[in-house]
Amino acid sequence: MIDPDPADPDPSGCDPRIHLIAVKPAGDEFVRFEARLAILAARYIDTVRVTLVTAGVGDDDGDGSWPRRSTVLPTVVLMRAGRMVGEAIGDLPLRELDEVVRAAATWPATAEVAA
């Protein structure tokens, strides 16, 4: 299920799950994107926590705390243990969103990774 409360359940960052934060532009244009996120949330219910935020509707109060990379396309950022382990921009099909989640699950969040 998509988490309506974006607050981190464990502020210490010890939650082993991946936190998928999806920021979508306001409006009804991305209803199918929301449906694909719901499928991902159900598919990875034990390992991924999904939060959907609509840009401009209480998303970040102007302080930049929500990871929005585009003002016209959905942005997906995946975090684990306080580190970004994946991201995607655009109204991606389910297959591509699933690939981003699976790649994030194997990305090392605890070790520094050379750029």
ABEGO torsion letter per residue (X at the ends): XBBABABBABAAGABABBBBBBBBBBEAAAAAAAAAAAAAAAAAAAABBBBBBBBGBGAAGGAGABBBABAABBBBBBBBGGBBAEBBBEBBBAAAAAAAAAAAAABBAABBBBX
